[in-house]
Amino acid sequence: MIGNVVFSKAGRDKGKFMVVVGLSDGNLLVADGKERPLDRPKLKNPKHLQKTNSILEEKQYSTNKSLRKALNAFVKQQEED
């Protein structure tokens, strides 16, 4: 599950793509590198997230900058499809 790109279906971040960076008691910790940096991930209920088929390698989300870059590339790819 860690490294999966997910789409937020509910909450303040509704409509945004994020990456799962951890697990906590049945919930997921997600970050986007900007509003939710890696050192302050958001705790989300899995039913409020939609899983995508994309998985990022650990080096792609090792820093906030690399995470933003990877998510931007993912969004551009989704817009082309």
ZARO-553216 format. One record per atom (N, C-alpha, C, O): residue in one letter; x, y, z. Coordinates in steps of 0.001 Angstrom, whole numbers, plus 500000, padded with zeros to 6 digits. Example, Ala and Ser with C-alpha at 12.3 -4.5 7.8 and 13.67 -1.06 7.14 Angstrom:
A513190494310507800;A512300495500507800;A513200496700507800;A514236496681508465;S512850497750507080;S513670498940507140;S512900500030507870;S513409501138508039;
//
This chain:
M500812498812500000;M500000500000500000;M500868501270500000;M500511502261499362;I501988501243500702;I502837502431500777;I503439502712499400;I503977501814498751;G503341503956498970;G503824504353497663;G502723504469496628;G502958504993495539;N501517503990496944;N500397504086496008;N499933505522495861;N499861506266496840;V499622505902494650;V498998507196494401;V497503507004494609;V496910506077494057;V496894507878495404;V495470507791495704;V494798509118495382;V495455510156495300;F493484509074495201;F492665510243494905;F491732510463496085;F491011509548496483;S491735511654496643;S490898511963497789;S489461512213497351;S489207513069496504;K488512511460497931;K487103511596497598;K486335512423498619;K485184512782498372;A486948512737499770;A486244513475500815;A487231514280501651;A488418513962501727;G486712515321502271;G487540516149503150;G487985517423502471;G487586517714501344;R488816518180503166;R489308519447502634;R490166519267501394;R490266520165500559;D490781518104501283;D491659517828500141;D490938517057499024;D491582516423498188;K489611517114499018;K488818516407498018;K489243516822496610;K489391518008496314;G489435515816495745;G489794516079494362;G491279516145494096;G491686516460492978;K492106515857495092;K493558515935494927;K494179514549494944;K493673513624495579;F495291514434494227;F496069513200494253;F497109513302495361;F497716514354495562;M497307512204496075;M498276512138497163;M498959510778497111;M498564509898496347;V499981510621497929;V500716509358497997;V500630508810499412;V500769509551500384;V500401507516499520;V500374506855500828;V501812506734501317;V502658506139500650;V502077507306502492;V503435507275503036;V503526506463504327;V504617506287504870;G502397505970504820;G502434505171506032;G501062504636506405;G500053504980505790;L501045503788507426;L499821503191507949;L499737503465509439;L500758503522510124;S498514503635509946;S498332503874511366;S496959503380511812;S495945504009511507;D496922502278512518;D495682501739513088;D494534501653512090;D493432502117512383;G494764501083510944;G493712500923509951;G493487502140509082;G492701502074508137;N494140503235509363;N494047504436508546;N495327504599507741;N496330503937508007;L495282505479506761;L496448505716505915;L496997507109506155;L496241508049506400;L498301507239506085;L498961508536506158;L499301508934504731;L500013508212504033;V498787510093504295;V499000510544502925;V499648511917502919;V499455512713503838;A500419512184501873;A501106513466501724;A501099513859500252;A501020513011499363;D501184515183500015;D501272515674498642;D502516516528498414;D502773516963497292;G503285516769499466;G504527517517499323;G504373519017499419;G505374519731499482;K503145519521499431;K502926520958499499;K502094521299500727;K502632521736501744;E500778521098500633;E499912521387501772;E500072520336502868;E499876520622504049;R500423519141502471;R500699518061503413;R502096517524503141;R502260516585502363;P503118518124503785;P504490517651503556;P504723516286504205;P503912515808504999;L505823515690503855;L506147514348504357;L506316514305505871;L506041513277506490;D506765515401506477;D506949515399507928;D505646515669508686;D505630515635509917;R504547515937507958;R503252516189508577;R502135515586507715;R501267516316507235;P502149514251507514;P501143513631506649;P499754513670507275;P499606513795508491;K498741513560506421;K497348513587506871;K496870512161507108;K497142511260506314;L496165511972508195;L495561510691508528;L494210510611507828;L493333511437508081;K494031509627506953;K492793509497506185;K492208508106506331;K492933507115506413;N490898508049506362;N490171506794506344;N490263506227504928;N490024506957503966;P490601504955504775;P490745504378503428;P489486504484502572;P489588504531501346;K488306504523503181;K487088504616502378;K486902506005501769;K486040506188500910;H487690506975502198;H487645508326501626;H488676508522500523;H488844509625500003;L489365507434500171;L490397507493499138;L490085506504498037;L489546505428498294;Q490421506866496819;Q490279505964495685;Q491674505590495212;Q492482506457494880;K491945504312495185;K493250503817494789;K493417503924493276;K492477503680492520;T494619504290492845;T494952504267491419;T495878503086491181;T496302502423492127;N496188502829489940;N497072501705489610;N498541502089489654;N499402501262489353;S498839503314490020;S500228503788490020;S500865503646491391;S500255503942492418;I502108503185491380;I502899503062492593;I504215503788492354;I504894503550491356;L504568504675493275;L505826505406493170;L506926504647493891;L506688503999494910;E508122504735493353;E509275504158494036;E509633505061495215;E509283506241495227;E510323504509496196;E510643505262497407;E511458506518497114;E511278507536497783;K512347506465496128;K513153507650495810;K512314508765495211;K512720509927495260;Q511144508442494642;Q510275509450494052;Q509521510256495108;Q509002511330494805;Y509454509762496328;Y508802510527497386;Y509683510622498633;Y509187510641499760;S510985510682498413;S511919510793499535;S512000512230500059;S512321512438501229;T511713513225499207;T511669514624499639;T510366515241499142;T509723514711498236;N509984516365499744;N508755517043499322;N508831517486497873;N507849517398497137;K510001517965497463;K510176518432496092;K510017517286495096;K509341517434494078;S510636516153495386;S510528515008494476;S509101514458494461;S508636513973493430;L508409514529495591;L507022514076495666;L506126514968494804;L505302514462494043;R506280516286494917;R505494517215494090;R505757516968492608;R504830516964491798;K507013516764492262;K507395516526490867;K506747515237490343;K506222515220489230;A506780514175491126;A506197512899490721;A504682513001490587;A504109512449489648;L504024513701491514;L502568513850491436;L502168514723490250;L501169514442489588;N502931515775489976;N502633516618488815;N502759515829487518;N501938515982486614;A503778514989487424;A503955514141486243;A502793513158486120;A502317512895485016;F502337512617487240;F501207511686487240;F499938512381486752;F499200511827485938;V499685513589487246;V498479514337486850;V498521514656485363;V497510514514484676;K499672515085484853;K499798515380483421;K499540514141482582;K498909514217481528;Q500032512996483052;Q499820511742482328;Q498329511396482326;Q497813510921481314;Q497630511626483438;Q496212511340483524;Q495398512234482583;Q494413511792481992;E495821513492482451;E495120514428481573;E495282514038480108;E494382514277479304;E496420513439479751;E496664513022478374;E495828511799478003;E495425511646476850;D495569510937478974;D494819509689478709;D493356509907478558;D492609508954478334;
//
